[in-house]
Structure formats: C-alpha cells, structure tokens
C-alpha cells in the first residue's frame, strides 16, 4: 500500500546518526537470522531482537523529533503544519 506524496529534500544533521542506527539494526538483524539458522538459544536470539527493535525505535524518534523541531513552524501554526504535526505524531 503506497501513497504518493510530494517529497522535498530534507537533509538534517541528525540524518547521519539515523543512518548509523539503521546500519547497526541491520547488523543485529543479520545476526539474528544467522543465530536462528545455527539453532542458537532463544534467550540469545531474543537479546539480539531487542537490540534491533531498540535501534529502530531510536532512529524513528530521532527522525520525528527532528522533523517537529526543524520542519514545522512552531511560531506560526497554520492549518497545514498542524495537519502535518497530527499526521507525524501518530508514528510516535
């Protein structure tokens, strides 16, 4: 299910940190897959899955907080950015 939206390039200083978090999550996820294939313990697999989820949550929070802080005009609330704020807040 894909919605076409108008995209504007938004490069923020947090994006490099988010990329690192996502690469870390990818590494943890690949480790989980290899652990399952190697039939390692459920405890160890669960610990790695926890690391994946935590990295994704932190990446998501950073992106959303950065967007709210830098992309929404907080001093001049308009119907458009209030609507956008409500839209992005559902992902918190």
Gaussian input, Z-matrix of N, CA and C with variables (Angstrom, degrees):
# hf/3-21g

backbone

0 1
 N
 C     1     B1
 C     2     B2     1     A1
 N     3     B3     2     A2     1     D1
 C     4     B4     3     A3     2     D2
 C     5     B5     4     A4     3     D3
 N     6     B6     5     A5     4     D4
 C     7     B7     6     A6     5     D5
 C     8     B8     7     A7     6     D6
 N     9     B9     8     A8     7     D7
 C    10    B10     9     A9     8     D8
 C    11    B11    10    A10     9     D9
 N    12    B12    11    A11    10    D10
 C    13    B13    12    A12    11    D11
 C    14    B14    13    A13    12    D12
 N    15    B15    14    A14    13    D13
 C    16    B16    15    A15    14    D14
 C    17    B17    16    A16    15    D15
 N    18    B18    17    A17    16    D16
 C    19    B19    18    A18    17    D17
 C    20    B20    19    A19    18    D18
 N    21    B21    20    A20    19    D19
 C    22    B22    21    A21    20    D20
 C    23    B23    22    A22    21    D21
 N    24    B24    23    A23    22    D22
 C    25    B25    24    A24    23    D23
 C    26    B26    25    A25    24    D24
 N    27    B27    26    A26    25    D25
 C    28    B28    27    A27    26    D26
 C    29    B29    28    A28    27    D27
 N    30    B30    29    A29    28    D28
 C    31    B31    30    A30    29    D29
 C    32    B32    31    A31    30    D30
 N    33    B33    32    A32    31    D31
 C    34    B34    33    A33    32    D32
 C    35    B35    34    A34    33    D33
 N    36    B36    35    A35    34    D34
 C    37    B37    36    A36    35    D35
 C    38    B38    37    A37    36    D36
 N    39    B39    38    A38    37    D37
 C    40    B40    39    A39    38    D38
 C    41    B41    40    A40    39    D39
 N    42    B42    41    A41    40    D40
 C    43    B43    42    A42    41    D41
 C    44    B44    43    A43    42    D42
 N    45    B45    44    A44    43    D43
 C    46    B46    45    A45    44    D44
 C    47    B47    46    A46    45    D45
 N    48    B48    47    A47    46    D46
 C    49    B49    48    A48    47    D47
 C    50    B50    49    A49    48    D48
 N    51    B51    50    A50    49    D49
 C    52    B52    51    A51    50    D50
 C    53    B53    52    A52    51    D51
 N    54    B54    53    A53    52    D52
 C    55    B55    54    A54    53    D53
 C    56    B56    55    A55    54    D54
 N    57    B57    56    A56    55    D55
 C    58    B58    57    A57    56    D56
 C    59    B59    58    A58    57    D57
 N    60    B60    59    A59    58    D58
 C    61    B61    60    A60    59    D59
 C    62    B62    61    A61    60    D60
 N    63    B63    62    A62    61    D61
 C    64    B64    63    A63    62    D62
 C    65    B65    64    A64    63    D63
 N    66    B66    65    A65    64    D64
 C    67    B67    66    A66    65    D65
 C    68    B68    67    A67    66    D66
 N    69    B69    68    A68    67    D67
 C    70    B70    69    A69    68    D68
 C    71    B71    70    A70    69    D69
 N    72    B72    71    A71    70    D70
 C    73    B73    72    A72    71    D71
 C    74    B74    73    A73    72    D72
 N    75    B75    74    A74    73    D73
 C    76    B76    75    A75    74    D74
 C    77    B77    76    A76    75    D75
 N    78    B78    77    A77    76    D76
 C    79    B79    78    A78    77    D77
 C    80    B80    79    A79    78    D78
 N    81    B81    80    A80    79    D79
 C    82    B82    81    A81    80    D80
 C    83    B83    82    A82    81    D81
 N    84    B84    83    A83    82    D82
 C    85    B85    84    A84    83    D83
 C    86    B86    85    A85    84    D84
 N    87    B87    86    A86    85    D85
 C    88    B88    87    A87    86    D86
 C    89    B89    88    A88    87    D87
 N    90    B90    89    A89    88    D88
 C    91    B91    90    A90    89    D89
 C    92    B92    91    A91    90    D90
 N    93    B93    92    A92    91    D91
 C    94    B94    93    A93    92    D92
 C    95    B95    94    A94    93    D93
 N    96    B96    95    A95    94    D94
 C    97    B97    96    A96    95    D95
 C    98    B98    97    A97    96    D96
 N    99    B99    98    A98    97    D97
 C   100   B100    99    A99    98    D98
 C   101   B101   100   A100    99    D99
 N   102   B102   101   A101   100   D100
 C   103   B103   102   A102   101   D101
 C   104   B104   103   A103   102   D102
 N   105   B105   104   A104   103   D103
 C   106   B106   105   A105   104   D104
 C   107   B107   106   A106   105   D105
 N   108   B108   107   A107   106   D106
 C   109   B109   108   A108   107   D107
 C   110   B110   109   A109   108   D108
 N   111   B111   110   A110   109   D109
 C   112   B112   111   A111   110   D110
 C   113   B113   112   A112   111   D111
 N   114   B114   113   A113   112   D112
 C   115   B115   114   A114   113   D113
 C   116   B116   115   A115   114   D114
 N   117   B117   116   A116   115   D115
 C   118   B118   117   A117   116   D116
 C   119   B119   118   A118   117   D117
 N   120   B120   119   A119   118   D118
 C   121   B121   120   A120   119   D119
 C   122   B122   121   A121   120   D120
 N   123   B123   122   A122   121   D121
 C   124   B124   123   A123   122   D122
 C   125   B125   124   A124   123   D123
 N   126   B126   125   A125   124   D124
 C   127   B127   126   A126   125   D125
 C   128   B128   127   A127   126   D126
 N   129   B129   128   A128   127   D127
 C   130   B130   129   A129   128   D128
 C   131   B131   130   A130   129   D129
 N   132   B132   131   A131   130   D130
 C   133   B133   132   A132   131   D131
 C   134   B134   133   A133   132   D132
 N   135   B135   134   A134   133   D133
 C   136   B136   135   A135   134   D134
 C   137   B137   136   A136   135   D135
 N   138   B138   137   A137   136   D136
 C   139   B139   138   A138   137   D137
 C   140   B140   139   A139   138   D138
 N   141   B141   140   A140   139   D139
 C   142   B142   141   A141   140   D140
 C   143   B143   142   A142   141   D141
 N   144   B144   143   A143   142   D142
 C   145   B145   144   A144   143   D143
 C   146   B146   145   A145   144   D144
 N   147   B147   146   A146   145   D145
 C   148   B148   147   A147   146   D146
 C   149   B149   148   A148   147   D147
 N   150   B150   149   A149   148   D148
 C   151   B151   150   A150   149   D149
 C   152   B152   151   A151   150   D150
 N   153   B153   152   A152   151   D151
 C   154   B154   153   A153   152   D152
 C   155   B155   154   A154   153   D153
 N   156   B156   155   A155   154   D154
 C   157   B157   156   A156   155   D155
 C   158   B158   157   A157   156   D156
 N   159   B159   158   A158   157   D157
 C   160   B160   159   A159   158   D158
 C   161   B161   160   A160   159   D159
 N   162   B162   161   A161   160   D160
 C   163   B163   162   A162   161   D161
 C   164   B164   163   A163   162   D162
 N   165   B165   164   A164   163   D163
 C   166   B166   165   A165   164   D164
 C   167   B167   166   A166   165   D165
 N   168   B168   167   A167   166   D166
 C   169   B169   168   A168   167   D167
 C   170   B170   169   A169   168   D168
 N   171   B171   170   A170   169   D169
 C   172   B172   171   A171   170   D170
 C   173   B173   172   A172   171   D171
 N   174   B174   173   A173   172   D172
 C   175   B175   174   A174   173   D173
 C   176   B176   175   A175   174   D174
 N   177   B177   176   A176   175   D175
 C   178   B178   177   A177   176   D176
 C   179   B179   178   A178   177   D177
 N   180   B180   179   A179   178   D178
 C   181   B181   180   A180   179   D179
 C   182   B182   181   A181   180   D180
 N   183   B183   182   A182   181   D181
 C   184   B184   183   A183   182   D182
 C   185   B185   184   A184   183   D183
 N   186   B186   185   A185   184   D184
 C   187   B187   186   A186   185   D185
 C   188   B188   187   A187   186   D186
 N   189   B189   188   A188   187   D187
 C   190   B190   189   A189   188   D188
 C   191   B191   190   A190   189   D189
 N   192   B192   191   A191   190   D190
 C   193   B193   192   A192   191   D191
 C   194   B194   193   A193   192   D192
 N   195   B195   194   A194   193   D193
 C   196   B196   195   A195   194   D194
 C   197   B197   196   A196   195   D195
 N   198   B198   197   A197   196   D196
 C   199   B199   198   A198   197   D197
 C   200   B200   199   A199   198   D198
 N   201   B201   200   A200   199   D199
 C   202   B202   201   A201   200   D200
 C   203   B203   202   A202   201   D201
 N   204   B204   203   A203   202   D202
 C   205   B205   204   A204   203   D203
 C   206   B206   205   A205   204   D204
 N   207   B207   206   A206   205   D205
 C   208   B208   207   A207   206   D206
 C   209   B209   208   A208   207   D207
 N   210   B210   209   A209   208   D208
 C   211   B211   210   A210   209   D209
 C   212   B212   211   A211   210   D210
 N   213   B213   212   A212   211   D211
 C   214   B214   213   A213   212   D212
 C   215   B215   214   A214   213   D213
 N   216   B216   215   A215   214   D214
 C   217   B217   216   A216   215   D215
 C   218   B218   217   A217   216   D216
 N   219   B219   218   A218   217   D217
 C   220   B220   219   A219   218   D218
 C   221   B221   220   A220   219   D219
 N   222   B222   221   A221   220   D220
 C   223   B223   222   A222   221   D221
 C   224   B224   223   A223   222   D222
 N   225   B225   224   A224   223   D223
 C   226   B226   225   A225   224   D224
 C   227   B227   226   A226   225   D225
 N   228   B228   227   A227   226   D226
 C   229   B229   228   A228   227   D227
 C   230   B230   229   A229   228   D228
 N   231   B231   230   A230   229   D229
 C   232   B232   231   A231   230   D230
 C   233   B233   232   A232   231   D231
 N   234   B234   233   A233   232   D232
 C   235   B235   234   A234   233   D233
 C   236   B236   235   A235   234   D234
 N   237   B237   236   A236   235   D235
 C   238   B238   237   A237   236   D236
 C   239   B239   238   A238   237   D237
 N   240   B240   239   A239   238   D238
 C   241   B241   240   A240   239   D239
 C   242   B242   241   A241   240   D240
 N   243   B243   242   A242   241   D241
 C   244   B244   243   A243   242   D242
 C   245   B245   244   A244   243   D243
 N   246   B246   245   A245   244   D244
 C   247   B247   246   A246   245   D245
 C   248   B248   247   A247   246   D246
 N   249   B249   248   A248   247   D247
 C   250   B250   249   A249   248   D248
 C   251   B251   250   A250   249   D249
 N   252   B252   251   A251   250   D250
 C   253   B253   252   A252   251   D251
 C   254   B254   253   A253   252   D252
 N   255   B255   254   A254   253   D253
 C   256   B256   255   A255   254   D254
 C   257   B257   256   A256   255   D255
 N   258   B258   257   A257   256   D256
 C   259   B259   258   A258   257   D257
 C   260   B260   259   A259   258   D258
 N   261   B261   260   A260   259   D259
 C   262   B262   261   A261   260   D260
 C   263   B263   262   A262   261   D261
 N   264   B264   263   A263   262   D262
 C   265   B265   264   A264   263   D263
 C   266   B266   265   A265   264   D264
 N   267   B267   266   A266   265   D265
 C   268   B268   267   A267   266   D266
 C   269   B269   268   A268   267   D267
 N   270   B270   269   A269   268   D268
 C   271   B271   270   A270   269   D269
 C   272   B272   271   A271   270   D270
 N   273   B273   272   A272   271   D271
 C   274   B274   273   A273   272   D272
 C   275   B275   274   A274   273   D273

   B1=1.4417
   B2=1.5162
   B3=1.2817
   B4=1.4511
   B5=1.5127
   B6=1.3383
   B7=1.4517
   B8=1.5080
   B9=1.3048
   B10=1.4560
   B11=1.5147
   B12=1.3136
   B13=1.4485
   B14=1.5101
   B15=1.2917
   B16=1.4559
   B17=1.5249
   B18=1.3280
   B19=1.4518
   B20=1.5140
   B21=1.3172
   B22=1.4548
   B23=1.5172
   B24=1.2982
   B25=1.4557
   B26=1.5268
   B27=1.3123
   B28=1.4608
   B29=1.5189
   B30=1.2893
   B31=1.4675
   B32=1.5192
   B33=1.3188
   B34=1.4583
   B35=1.5251
   B36=1.2971
   B37=1.4633
   B38=1.5222
   B39=1.3191
   B40=1.4673
   B41=1.5225
   B42=1.3164
   B43=1.4650
   B44=1.5270
   B45=1.3212
   B46=1.4650
   B47=1.5243
   B48=1.3260
   B49=1.4650
   B50=1.5229
   B51=1.3126
   B52=1.4652
   B53=1.5212
   B54=1.3271
   B55=1.4748
   B56=1.5229
   B57=1.3251
   B58=1.4701
   B59=1.5258
   B60=1.3198
   B61=1.4733
   B62=1.5287
   B63=1.3213
   B64=1.4666
   B65=1.5176
   B66=1.3267
   B67=1.4691
   B68=1.5254
   B69=1.3418
   B70=1.4617
   B71=1.5240
   B72=1.3249
   B73=1.4633
   B74=1.5253
   B75=1.3316
   B76=1.4617
   B77=1.5219
   B78=1.3129
   B79=1.4652
   B80=1.5168
   B81=1.3406
   B82=1.4702
   B83=1.5270
   B84=1.3236
   B85=1.4645
   B86=1.5255
   B87=1.3195
   B88=1.4711
   B89=1.5251
   B90=1.3292
   B91=1.4686
   B92=1.5289
   B93=1.3305
   B94=1.4699
   B95=1.5228
   B96=1.3126
   B97=1.4710
   B98=1.5210
   B99=1.3247
   B100=1.4667
   B101=1.5291
   B102=1.3297
   B103=1.4622
   B104=1.5248
   B105=1.3287
   B106=1.4687
   B107=1.5225
   B108=1.3301
   B109=1.4671
   B110=1.5244
   B111=1.3353
   B112=1.4632
   B113=1.5266
   B114=1.3457
   B115=1.4641
   B116=1.5200
   B117=1.3268
   B118=1.4660
   B119=1.5235
   B120=1.3173
   B121=1.4657
   B122=1.5202
   B123=1.3158
   B124=1.4668
   B125=1.5248
   B126=1.3225
   B127=1.4601
   B128=1.5259
   B129=1.3202
   B130=1.4632
   B131=1.5284
   B132=1.3202
   B133=1.4655
   B134=1.5314
   B135=1.3192
   B136=1.4625
   B137=1.5206
   B138=1.3242
   B139=1.4615
   B140=1.5307
   B141=1.3234
   B142=1.4628
   B143=1.5301
   B144=1.3250
   B145=1.4632
   B146=1.5301
   B147=1.3227
   B148=1.4599
   B149=1.5340
   B150=1.3227
   B151=1.4621
   B152=1.5269
   B153=1.3304
   B154=1.4699
   B155=1.5248
   B156=1.3073
   B157=1.4630
   B158=1.5282
   B159=1.3193
   B160=1.4717
   B161=1.5271
   B162=1.3172
   B163=1.4665
   B164=1.5231
   B165=1.3290
   B166=1.4604
   B167=1.5273
   B168=1.3185
   B169=1.4677
   B170=1.5255
   B171=1.3240
   B172=1.4630
   B173=1.5309
   B174=1.3056
   B175=1.4693
   B176=1.5314
   B177=1.3129
   B178=1.4692
   B179=1.5214
   B180=1.3296
   B181=1.4583
   B182=1.5203
   B183=1.3159
   B184=1.4591
   B185=1.5169
   B186=1.3210
   B187=1.4699
   B188=1.5271
   B189=1.3141
   B190=1.4647
   B191=1.5204
   B192=1.3376
   B193=1.4660
   B194=1.5208
   B195=1.3176
   B196=1.4545
   B197=1.5285
   B198=1.3171
   B199=1.4643
   B200=1.5282
   B201=1.3158
   B202=1.4645
   B203=1.5268
   B204=1.3079
   B205=1.4570
   B206=1.5288
   B207=1.3240
   B208=1.4611
   B209=1.5208
   B210=1.2993
   B211=1.4627
   B212=1.5260
   B213=1.3145
   B214=1.4556
   B215=1.5251
   B216=1.3091
   B217=1.4518
   B218=1.5221
   B219=1.3204
   B220=1.4644
   B221=1.5269
   B222=1.3137
   B223=1.4577
   B224=1.5242
   B225=1.2984
   B226=1.4502
   B227=1.5236
   B228=1.3219
   B229=1.4608
   B230=1.5239
   B231=1.3074
   B232=1.4597
   B233=1.5210
   B234=1.3008
   B235=1.4658
   B236=1.5182
   B237=1.3423
   B238=1.4619
   B239=1.5203
   B240=1.3401
   B241=1.4609
   B242=1.5221
   B243=1.3360
   B244=1.4579
   B245=1.5260
   B246=1.3284
   B247=1.4623
   B248=1.5379
   B249=1.3352
   B250=1.4638
   B251=1.5304
   B252=1.3367
   B253=1.4628
   B254=1.5243
   B255=1.3237
   B256=1.4617
   B257=1.5197
   B258=1.3321
   B259=1.4569
   B260=1.5273
   B261=1.3325
   B262=1.4675
   B263=1.5348
   B264=1.3204
   B265=1.4713
   B266=1.5239
   B267=1.3237
   B268=1.4693
   B269=1.5233
   B270=1.3407
   B271=1.4585
   B272=1.5282
   B273=1.3257
   B274=1.4773
   B275=1.5103
   A1=107.76
   A2=116.66
   A3=121.65
   A4=109.66
   A5=114.87
   A6=119.41
   A7=108.14
   A8=115.57
   A9=119.02
   A10=107.87
   A11=115.63
   A12=120.47
   A13=108.34
   A14=114.66
   A15=120.71
   A16=107.74
   A17=116.64
   A18=119.32
   A19=110.36
   A20=113.80
   A21=122.44
   A22=106.08
   A23=116.66
   A24=120.29
   A25=110.08
   A26=116.21
   A27=122.42
   A28=108.64
   A29=117.44
   A30=121.52
   A31=107.83
   A32=116.18
   A33=122.26
   A34=109.44
   A35=116.01
   A36=120.06
   A37=111.32
   A38=118.50
   A39=121.49
   A40=112.75
   A41=118.55
   A42=120.66
   A43=112.73
   A44=118.08
   A45=119.01
   A46=110.93
   A47=116.74
   A48=120.81
   A49=110.46
   A50=116.86
   A51=121.01
   A52=110.11
   A53=117.04
   A54=119.49
   A55=110.54
   A56=117.60
   A57=120.44
   A58=111.00
   A59=116.87
   A60=120.74
   A61=110.83
   A62=116.30
   A63=119.86
   A64=111.64
   A65=117.11
   A66=119.84
   A67=110.28
   A68=115.96
   A69=120.02
   A70=109.65
   A71=117.20
   A72=121.13
   A73=110.65
   A74=116.83
   A75=120.99
   A76=110.50
   A77=116.41
   A78=120.50
   A79=111.82
   A80=115.99
   A81=119.91
   A82=110.72
   A83=116.82
   A84=119.89
   A85=111.36
   A86=116.65
   A87=119.20
   A88=110.87
   A89=116.47
   A90=120.78
   A91=110.08
   A92=116.79
   A93=120.65
   A94=110.23
   A95=116.20
   A96=120.05
   A97=110.63
   A98=117.06
   A99=119.15
   A100=111.47
   A101=117.29
   A102=120.34
   A103=111.08
   A104=116.05
   A105=119.78
   A106=109.75
   A107=116.20
   A108=120.19
   A109=111.36
   A110=117.36
   A111=121.56
   A112=112.14
   A113=116.31
   A114=122.77
   A115=111.64
   A116=116.11
   A117=120.66
   A118=109.73
   A119=115.96
   A120=120.47
   A121=112.38
   A122=114.09
   A123=120.40
   A124=110.93
   A125=117.82
   A126=121.24
   A127=110.56
   A128=116.93
   A129=120.28
   A130=111.56
   A131=116.35
   A132=120.53
   A133=109.62
   A134=116.35
   A135=120.76
   A136=111.49
   A137=117.51
   A138=120.93
   A139=110.70
   A140=116.59
   A141=119.95
   A142=111.14
   A143=117.32
   A144=120.60
   A145=110.93
   A146=116.50
   A147=120.97
   A148=109.84
   A149=116.87
   A150=121.16
   A151=111.07
   A152=117.12
   A153=121.15
   A154=109.72
   A155=116.14
   A156=121.22
   A157=110.76
   A158=117.08
   A159=120.99
   A160=110.66
   A161=117.78
   A162=120.81
   A163=110.71
   A164=118.06
   A165=121.56
   A166=112.02
   A167=116.03
   A168=120.11
   A169=110.46
   A170=117.19
   A171=120.69
   A172=111.02
   A173=117.57
   A174=120.96
   A175=109.64
   A176=116.29
   A177=120.97
   A178=110.84
   A179=117.74
   A180=121.02
   A181=111.27
   A182=116.49
   A183=119.83
   A184=110.75
   A185=117.35
   A186=121.42
   A187=111.03
   A188=117.49
   A189=121.06
   A190=110.86
   A191=116.91
   A192=119.40
   A193=111.24
   A194=116.66
   A195=120.94
   A196=110.39
   A197=116.49
   A198=120.42
   A199=110.58
   A200=116.05
   A201=119.73
   A202=110.03
   A203=116.34
   A204=121.55
   A205=113.20
   A206=117.55
   A207=120.27
   A208=115.68
   A209=118.02
   A210=119.05
   A211=113.68
   A212=116.82
   A213=118.84
   A214=108.28
   A215=116.12
   A216=121.03
   A217=108.33
   A218=116.55
   A219=120.86
   A220=112.70
   A221=117.94
   A222=120.41
   A223=112.02
   A224=116.45
   A225=120.63
   A226=108.91
   A227=115.81
   A228=120.59
   A229=108.99
   A230=115.40
   A231=121.08
   A232=107.76
   A233=116.02
   A234=119.48
   A235=110.89
   A236=117.84
   A237=120.78
   A238=111.87
   A239=118.59
   A240=116.79
   A241=111.86
   A242=118.85
   A243=119.94
   A244=109.47
   A245=116.29
   A246=120.82
   A247=110.01
   A248=116.44
   A249=120.82
   A250=110.96
   A251=116.50
   A252=120.35
   A253=110.45
   A254=116.84
   A255=120.27
   A256=111.10
   A257=116.74
   A258=121.41
   A259=111.01
   A260=117.23
   A261=119.60
   A262=111.15
   A263=117.68
   A264=120.90
   A265=112.05
   A266=117.71
   A267=118.82
   A268=112.10
   A269=117.62
   A270=120.79
   A271=113.25
   A272=117.10
   A273=120.16
   A274=111.05
   D1=110.87
   D2=-175.37
   D3=-124.12
   D4=131.90
   D5=175.13
   D6=-107.12
   D7=134.11
   D8=176.39
   D9=-83.11
   D10=124.53
   D11=176.21
   D12=-129.20
   D13=152.60
   D14=177.20
   D15=-71.46
   D16=121.80
   D17=-178.74
   D18=-107.41
   D19=137.64
   D20=176.74
   D21=-121.48
   D22=137.75
   D23=-179.82
   D24=-65.08
   D25=124.00
   D26=178.00
   D27=-127.61
   D28=97.10
   D29=176.71
   D30=-99.74
   D31=122.67
   D32=179.28
   D33=-121.61
   D34=160.78
   D35=179.61
   D36=-63.25
   D37=-25.19
   D38=-178.88
   D39=-75.03
   D40=-15.41
   D41=-174.30
   D42=-62.92
   D43=-36.14
   D44=177.69
   D45=-64.51
   D46=-39.98
   D47=177.12
   D48=-63.97
   D49=-41.96
   D50=179.87
   D51=-63.88
   D52=-42.48
   D53=177.96
   D54=-59.83
   D55=-41.90
   D56=178.43
   D57=-62.92
   D58=-42.91
   D59=178.21
   D60=-60.99
   D61=-42.94
   D62=-178.83
   D63=-69.13
   D64=-36.89
   D65=175.93
   D66=-65.42
   D67=-38.01
   D68=176.77
   D69=-63.86
   D70=-42.87
   D71=178.96
   D72=-62.92
   D73=-38.97
   D74=177.41
   D75=-61.74
   D76=-43.23
   D77=177.99
   D78=-61.67
   D79=-44.46
   D80=178.09
   D81=-63.44
   D82=-41.12
   D83=-179.67
   D84=-65.31
   D85=-41.72
   D86=176.19
   D87=-62.08
   D88=-36.35
   D89=177.58
   D90=-64.75
   D91=-41.70
   D92=178.63
   D93=-59.06
   D94=-45.50
   D95=-179.61
   D96=-60.71
   D97=-45.04
   D98=179.53
   D99=-67.56
   D100=-32.91
   D101=177.69
   D102=-66.58
   D103=-39.91
   D104=178.09
   D105=-65.10
   D106=-44.34
   D107=178.40
   D108=-62.28
   D109=-32.62
   D110=179.46
   D111=-86.14
   D112=0.84
   D113=179.04
   D114=57.54
   D115=43.88
   D116=177.04
   D117=-75.75
   D118=173.37
   D119=-173.68
   D120=-67.27
   D121=148.66
   D122=179.52
   D123=-62.53
   D124=-33.70
   D125=178.35
   D126=-62.02
   D127=-47.94
   D128=-179.64
   D129=-65.70
   D130=-39.28
   D131=177.97
   D132=-64.01
   D133=-43.36
   D134=179.27
   D135=-61.99
   D136=-38.40
   D137=177.91
   D138=-62.89
   D139=-42.06
   D140=178.53
   D141=-67.69
   D142=-39.76
   D143=177.36
   D144=-62.85
   D145=-37.89
   D146=176.76
   D147=-59.97
   D148=-42.19
   D149=178.95
   D150=-63.43
   D151=-38.80
   D152=177.89
   D153=-62.25
   D154=-51.77
   D155=-177.17
   D156=-61.55
   D157=-44.26
   D158=180.00
   D159=-61.26
   D160=-43.86
   D161=179.42
   D162=-62.72
   D163=-40.77
   D164=179.10
   D165=-67.30
   D166=-41.64
   D167=178.57
   D168=-62.47
   D169=-44.29
   D170=-179.90
   D171=-65.31
   D172=-39.02
   D173=177.97
   D174=-63.76
   D175=-45.00
   D176=179.93
   D177=-62.26
   D178=-46.32
   D179=179.84
   D180=-61.25
   D181=-41.62
   D182=-179.57
   D183=-62.57
   D184=-46.01
   D185=179.35
   D186=-61.67
   D187=-46.94
   D188=-176.98
   D189=-66.61
   D190=-46.34
   D191=179.49
   D192=-63.10
   D193=-39.27
   D194=178.21
   D195=-63.04
   D196=-41.87
   D197=179.71
   D198=-63.79
   D199=-46.09
   D200=-179.48
   D201=-61.68
   D202=-42.60
   D203=-176.64
   D204=-70.69
   D205=-38.67
   D206=-171.62
   D207=-109.30
   D208=-22.05
   D209=-173.02
   D210=-105.77
   D211=-21.12
   D212=178.87
   D213=-100.69
   D214=128.11
   D215=-179.18
   D216=-73.48
   D217=103.27
   D218=-174.72
   D219=-76.43
   D220=-20.74
   D221=-177.95
   D222=-87.56
   D223=-21.94
   D224=-176.59
   D225=-130.36
   D226=77.23
   D227=-178.35
   D228=-67.98
   D229=122.39
   D230=177.01
   D231=-116.53
   D232=170.03
   D233=177.77
   D234=-60.97
   D235=-37.47
   D236=-178.43
   D237=-65.74
   D238=-50.39
   D239=-176.62
   D240=-78.14
   D241=-22.09
   D242=172.27
   D243=-67.30
   D244=-41.56
   D245=176.63
   D246=-62.47
   D247=-42.78
   D248=179.07
   D249=-64.63
   D250=-40.15
   D251=177.69
   D252=-60.96
   D253=-46.58
   D254=178.58
   D255=-60.90
   D256=-38.88
   D257=-179.44
   D258=-64.44
   D259=-46.52
   D260=-176.64
   D261=-76.04
   D262=-28.86
   D263=-178.84
   D264=-62.63
   D265=-26.88
   D266=-179.49
   D267=-67.72
   D268=-14.54
   D269=178.63
   D270=-91.92
   D271=-3.07
   D272=179.00
   D273=-67.98

